Amino acid sequence: MIKILKYSFYDLMRSRWSYFYLAFYLITTFALLYLSQDLSKVIVSLMNIVVVLTPLIGILLGTMYFYNSREFVELLLAQPVKRVAVFFGQYLGLTLSLSLSLLLGLGVPFVVFGVFGSAQTSDFMMLLIVGVLLTLVFTAIAYLIAAKFENKLKGFGVAIVIWLIMAVLYDGLLLLLMIVFESYPLEQGVLAAVMLNPIDLSRILIMLQLDISALFGYTGAVFDKFFGTSQGMFLALSALVLWVVLPIRWFLKIIRIKDF
């Protein structure tokens, strides 16, 4: 598995997509820091980019990499190598390369502008943690989709639809339900709904770390009351980790019986 991980990692680090991904975050972060010397404002701006772009790149690149490496995987499976080692090694190599591009793209500009000597160090670290977790989550979902659907077009279609639902439509539907049922106690339901969307969960974690939940009125107060405690933050991070574990377990269950 380690050898496959290394091969996948070096293969992806030579890919132009990794350079584009790294360059985008480097240029964007340097530009925001140059235009605004307020690190908190820059982190808020990057939050809106990270929670949307990182899932999109993870789910699309993960799906594409799985389909494009099909012949290589079939060659490996013809050898006395465990299936779990092959696919898990590829998954770790992919997530490691994407996470490294993200960390360097965000980290280098902030280090240059002295984030570790400021009061925003913990806010910046939360942004990095959330970005890496979103990479792990949506790459795992991408592998699950690609394993489930043989047809590439259908697989890419499902991947884009899932991203659109979680990144765009989910919040609108949740807001609509809150308006329709505003006369009912919805605190528990809203918290449960947030747990079902890793993008919303990540956004709330960063907002609470930045202490800007008050901007969201009553809803922000509910989130702050629950997630603002150490137990709430731990539960939210655990939920994100669970979003990584469950798709991987489902994916491994499929590939154990899949005929390649």
Residue pairs with C-beta under 8 A, 6 or more apart in sequence:
1 84
1 85
1 86
1 88
1 89
1 92
2 89
3 89
4 76
4 85
4 86
4 89
4 90
4 93
5 89
5 90
5 92
5 93
5 96
6 93
7 93
8 89
8 90
8 92
8 93
8 94
8 97
9 93
9 96
9 97
11 93
12 18
12 65
12 93
12 94
12 97
12 98
13 97
13 100
17 61
18 97
18 98
18 101
21 57
21 98
21 101
21 102
21 105
22 101
22 104
22 105
23 105
24 53
24 105
25 101
25 102
25 104
25 105
25 106
26 104
26 105
26 108
26 109
28 46
28 49
28 105
29 42
29 46
29 105
29 106
29 108
29 109
29 110
30 109
30 112
32 42
32 45
32 46
33 39
33 42
33 109
33 110
33 112
33 113
36 42
36 45
37 113
39 110
39 113
39 115
39 118
39 120
39 123
39 124
40 120
40 123
40 210
43 120
43 123
43 124
43 127
43 206
43 210
44 210
44 212
46 106
46 127
47 127
47 203
47 206
47 207
50 102
50 106
50 127
50 130
50 131
50 134
50 202
51 130
51 134
51 167
51 199
51 202
51 203
51 206
52 167
52 199
54 102
54 131
54 134
54 135
54 138
55 134
55 137
55 138
55 163
55 166
55 167
55 198
55 199
56 138
56 163
56 167
57 98
58 95
58 98
58 134
58 135
58 137
58 138
58 139
58 141
58 142
59 138
59 139
59 141
59 142
59 145
59 159
59 160
59 162
59 163
60 142
60 156
60 159
60 160
60 163
61 94
61 98
61 139
61 142
62 94
62 138
62 139
62 140
62 141
62 142
62 143
62 146
63 142
63 143
63 145
63 146
63 155
63 156
63 159
64 156
65 90
65 94
66 90
66 142
66 143
66 146
66 147
67 146
67 152
67 155
69 90
70 260
73 86
73 87
73 90
73 260
74 260
76 86
77 83
77 86
77 260
83 255
83 256
84 252
84 255
84 256
87 143
87 251
87 252
87 255
88 248
88 252
91 139
91 140
91 143
91 248
94 139
95 135
95 136
95 139
98 135
98 139
99 131
99 132
99 135
99 136
102 128
102 131
102 132
102 135
103 128
103 131
103 132
106 127
106 128
106 131
107 128
110 124
115 121
115 124
122 209
123 206
123 209
123 210
126 205
126 206
126 209
127 206
129 237
130 202
130 205
130 206
130 240
133 198
133 202
133 237
133 240
133 241
133 243
133 244
134 198
134 199
134 202
134 240
136 244
137 198
137 240
137 243
137 244
137 247
138 163
138 198
140 243
140 244
140 247
140 248
140 251
141 159
141 162
141 247
142 159
143 247
143 248
143 251
144 247
144 248
144 250
144 251
144 254
145 155
145 158
145 159
145 162
146 155
147 251
147 254
147 255
147 258
148 155
148 158
148 254
149 155
149 158
166 197
166 198
166 199
166 200
167 199
170 197
170 199
170 200
171 200
174 190
174 193
174 200
177 186
178 186
178 190
178 219
187 222
190 219
190 222
191 222
191 223
191 226
193 200
194 200
194 201
194 204
194 223
195 201
195 239
198 239
198 240
198 243
201 236
201 239
201 240
201 243
202 240
204 213
204 223
204 227
204 236
205 227
205 233
205 236
205 237
205 240
207 213
207 216
207 220
207 223
208 223
208 224
208 227
208 228
208 233
213 220
213 221
213 223
213 224
213 228
214 220
214 221
214 224
216 223
226 232
227 233
227 235
227 236
